[in-house]
Amino acid sequence: MSGPQRPLLRVVKGEPTAEELAALTVVVAALSQRPPRRRPVPVAAWASNADTHRRPLQPGPGGWRASGRFT
């Protein structure tokens, strides 16, 4: 090792007790061991299966429109 290392935590304001510093250290250590969260991948409209759940086809005027994606 070369040179002094910087502290992991530094109190900027106030005077925390030893117990408060210990609690903060435990929380920071636990968060650093957690795997990073992944954002859900957005599903494009063309890949959505929402179109498979549609109302039954209605014969008559406008039936052709109800048979497609146009509602």
Beta strands, then each sheet from edge to edge (+ up, - down):
end
